Amino acid sequence: AQTVTQSQPEMSVQEAETVTLSCTYDTSENNYYLFWYKQPPSRQMILVIRQEAYKQQNATENRFSVNFQKAAKSFSLKISDSQLGDTAMYFCAFMKHGAGGKLIFGQGTELSVKP
Amino acid sequence: NAGVTQTPKFQVLKTGQSMTLQCAQDMNHEYMSWYRQDPGMGLRLIHYSVGAGITDQGEVPNGYNVSRSTTEDFPLRLLSAAPSQTSVYFCASSTNGQGGYYGYTFGSGTRLTVV
């Protein structure tokens, strides 16, 4: 069975600085997807970024980028120029290809951006 | 475009009562899922569906029933509520696009308290 581990329950960063959230996963699959979701205090789950395992290039979305290390089964999220609105819980998630939308989530990292 | 609509947003039940959490999506997504979110445990999959008439159990299915009679609707039934079912429940839907799988669209969640 696949598992996703986020080893940092809480993190904080100063506004305008850069922060990296860690995620590791365990799988024997070769073809899969990885995601980062953001959950602000409003409780809404928002997709931040997506990575396909067969693509070597790391995904980027504006200030958000990932460091995908397939051999190490690591998928970290880097937030550049942190903003107060980035304060949220962040979840890493895994889905094997063809799994019919069956995502497996990590425990989450609570990020606080301080002014 | 409403996306994924969950009702109710809040609910208090007494132990032993039953109820149905409603979920509807208007995006013609084939995949739908129910998750529960508990502090420190991330999101755990309760049940999921890959299409109308097809459902399967996730990680924590005990005490819950689902059905998928239409593509749009995926209700979650609590058969006999227990305090351990106090949680935030999320419904989500997704599809495979031309470029692959792009992750879930989530509803806004239901906070359920069982007393």
Interface residues (C-beta under 8 A of the other chain):
Chain A: V4 Q6 P9 Y33 F35 Y37 R43 Q44 M45 L47 R50 E52 F91 A93 M95 H97 G100 G101 K102 L103 I104 F105 G106 Q107 G108
Chain B: E30 Y31 M32 S33 Y35 G40 M41 G42 L43 R44 L45 Y48 V50 G58 V88 F90 A92 S93 S94 G100 Y101 Y102 G103 Y104 F106 S108 G109
